[in-house]
């Protein structure tokens, strides 16, 4: 075993898989980065998680937003974003984020896109069409994915951080949408019980279902054929984005250092673990069925590290 592989195994052995709760796939993969980039990722995801949880927690305990609540929560999102835009403002709570943005040359558009998707959540209850959902996903999922891809791709020259040599937004879109579609299927039951729905009305109606049917399915576990067709359609869409992700990984691969290539392999592998468990024909789509255990995740990541040879994996 070469010295580089020994280093990767040392990094792997430091990962506490049980401890990582929020954004687990992203932060597991980021453990293979230099520590300063890892801390930059943690800073960003803590910041985005705060506003995301604010809205999701309200939805989980209410059936919607009143007009006054819409104004209040929209104002919270706008204030959240203004803190980032106004870098001259002294605020110790956000100082770490602002320093991270400046040091790693992170553009503001991911946070602006994320904020836009949060405002959509406040003013809308679900999605009329798949197209509408995919437009939403370009903020809700592409924003955090773009931070990951950006931090993978930045270069360092004599202590100075340089921007990636590729279009981060273009690179992040297929990876993000693939992972988001996987999440939606995996978290179907949990989301429904928390008053969250990501299945578009046009797909439901085409298969003889309504939003009320989804709640009933989540509660009693009986899977009608129509819902299997819905899952099949989303699974097929995820497969299309999986293929696009593979192509994009090969495109940006030459512009990444070895540790960042490995991290990209790790995060893609973690999402594949869930994708491979989705069985539209026979699955129950329960949390236990679709979520790998910590032990399974650890074993799959170890296998990815051991097989890493500096080339994109065969998928």
N, C-alpha and C positions, 0 to 999 in steps of 0.2 A: 504493500500500500504506500502511495506517495505521500510526501509531507502535506500536500494540499488537501488530500482526502482525510488525513488525520486531523487537520484543522477543522474541516467540515464536521467530522464526527464529534470533536470537542464542542463545537457550537451546538450541535444537536443534543448532546448530553446535558447541556445547560438549560434546555427548554423545559419549563414546568407546564406541561400540557394541561394539568388539572386546574391550574391557577388562571389561565387566560380565559376570560369570559366574553368581553365585548370584542367584536371583530376578530374572533379567534383565528380564522384562516389567514387573515392579513398579518396579524402579529406573530403567528407561528413562523410564517415565511420570512418576516422581517428580522427574525432572530439571527438570520445568516448574514445580515448587513453589518457594516461598521456601527458601533454603538451610537454615534451621533445621529446617523440616519434613522436608526431604530427609535431613538427618543423623539426625533422629529415626527415620525409617523404616530407615535403615541400621543403627542401633543395635539396633532391635527384631529385624530379620531376622538379624543376626549371632547374637543370643542364641538365637533359635529354631533356627537352622541347626545350632548346636553340639550340641544334644540330639538333633535329628533325625538328624544324621550319625552320632552315637554308636551309635544303634540300627540304622540302615540299613547301616552299615559292618560291624557284627557279623553281620547277616543275609546280607550278600553273601559272607562267608567261612565261614559255618556254615549247617547245615541247620535250625537252630532254637536255642532257648534251653533249657539244662538247668534243673532246678528251682532250683539255687543261683544260676544266672545270672539267672533271672527275679527272684529276690529282690534281687540286686545291682543290676540295671538299673532295677527299679521304685524302689529306694531312691535311685538317681541322679536319676530324674525328680522324685521327691518333694523331694529336696534342692534341685534346680534351682528348683522352684516356691516352696519355702519362703524362698529368698533374696529372691524378689520380694515375698512377703507380709510378710516381716520387714524393713520399710523402715528400722527403727531400727538395724539391724545394719551396722556399718562394714565394708565390703568394697570395696576400690578397684576390683576387677574388675567389680563390678556397679553401682558408683556412678553411672556414666553412664546406665545403664538406669533406675535409680530416679529420677534427676533428670528424665529424659525423661517417665516416667510422671506425675510430679507436675506438670511444666510444661504438658503437653498434655492433662492431665485424662483420661488413658487408663485405663479400667476394667480390673480384673484378669481378668474372665471370658474374654477371648480366650486368655490364657495358660493359664488353668485348663482350658479346652476343649482346647487344644493338648496339654497334659500328659495329659489323659484319653485322647486318641487315641494318644499314645505308649505309654501303659500297655497299651492294647488291642494294639498291635503286638507288645509283649513277650509277652503271654499268649495270643495267637491267631495262627494261620497262615492268613490269608486271610479270606474272608467266605462264609457259607453262602447268604445271600440278597442281592439288590440293596438291599432295605430296610436290612439290616444295614450294607451298604457306605455308604449315604447317611447313616445315623446317624453312622458313623465320619467321613465327610467333613465333617460339621458341626463337627468339631474340627480335623482335619488341614488342611482348606483354608479353612474359614470364619474360623478364628482369624487367619491372616496377612492374609486379605482384609479382615477387620474393622479391622485396624490401618491399612491403606491407606485405607479408606473413612472411618474416624474422622479421620485426619490431613487428608483432603480437606475434611471438613465442619466442623472446628473454626473458630471465629471469633475475631477479635482486636478488643478495644476498649480503647484507651488502654494498650496493652502487656499487657493481661490476656487470657488465652486462655479462651474460652467453649466449652462443649460443643456438638456439632452439634445442629441443630434437627430432626433426624429420628432414627428408631430405627436405629442402626448395624447391629445384628445382623440385623434384618429386611432392610435394604438389601444387606448383604453376602452373604446366603445364595445367592440365584440366581447372582450374579456368580461366587462362589467355586466352586459346584458345576459350573457351566458350564466354567470353566477347568480344574477338576480332571478332569472327564471327558475333556476335550481332551488333557490331559497323559497320562492313562492310555493312551489310544489311541496317542498320539505315541511314548511311551516303552515300548511293549509289549516290544519285543525287548530293550532295555537292562535293563528291570526283571526279565524272566524270567532273563536271564543273571546277575543279581545276587540271585537267589532271592527276588524280590519279585513278588507277584501281587495284582492288584486287580479281577480279573474274578470275579464271584460264581458259586459252585458251581451254583445253580439255573439260571442262564442257560447255563452250560456243559453241564449235564446235559440240558437241554431240547433242545440242539442236537447231542447225541451226542458230547460232548467231556469230557475230564477235565483236571485240572491237569497231568498228565504230557504230555498232548497239546500243551498250550501251550508247554512247554519244547521239545518236538520241533519245533514250528512255528517257534519263535524261532531255533533252531539251524540248521535246513535251509532255511527260507524257503518251503517248499511250503505253499500256503494252501488248506485244504479248504473246501468249501462251508459246513460247520458253523461254522467260525470266521468266515466272512464274515457269517453270520447273527448271531453274537455281536457283531461290530463294528457291524452295522446296528442292533442293539438299543441299544447304548451310544450310537451316533451319534444315534439318534432321541431318546433321553433327553437328550442334550446339546442338541439342537435345542429341546426343550421349555424347558430352562433358559436357552437363548439368548434366546428370546422373553420369558421372565420377566425376564431381565437388561435387555432393551430397555425394558420397562415400568417397571422400577425406576429406571433412569437418568433417565427422564422425570419420575418422582416426586420424586427428590431434586435434580434439576437446578437449580430456582430457589433452592436453599439453598446453592449453591456459588459461589465467586468464579470469574471467567473462567479463570484459570490452572489451577484445579482441575477445572473443567469440561473443559478441553482434556486434562488428564492422564487423566481418565476415558475420554475418546474414544480416547486413544492406547493405553491398556492393553487396552481392549476390541478395538480394531483388531488388536493383536498376537496376541490369542488367536483372532480370526477368521481370521487368516492361516493358522493351523494347521488350524482347523476346515474351512475351504474346501478343504484338500488331502485330506481324508479321503474316500476313494472305496470304500465297502463292496463294491461290485460288482466292481471291477477292480484295486484297490490292492494293493501288496505290503506296505504298512505298515512299510516300512524307515525307519530314521532319516533317510537322505538324502531320501526321498520326502516325509516329513512335516515336516521342519525347514526353515523358510526360512533362506536364507543371511543373513549379516550385511548384505550389500548390499541384499537384498530387504527386510529389516526397515527399514533406513535409508530406503529409497525410500518405503515405505508410511507410515512416520511423517512424513516430509516432506510427503507428499500430504495426510495428515490435518491437519497444521499449516496448510498453504496453504488448505485448504478450510474451516477452522474459522470459523464466523460467529456463535458465541454460541448456537447452537441444536443440540440433539442431532442427530447424523448420521442420514441416511436409511438404513435397513438392510432 
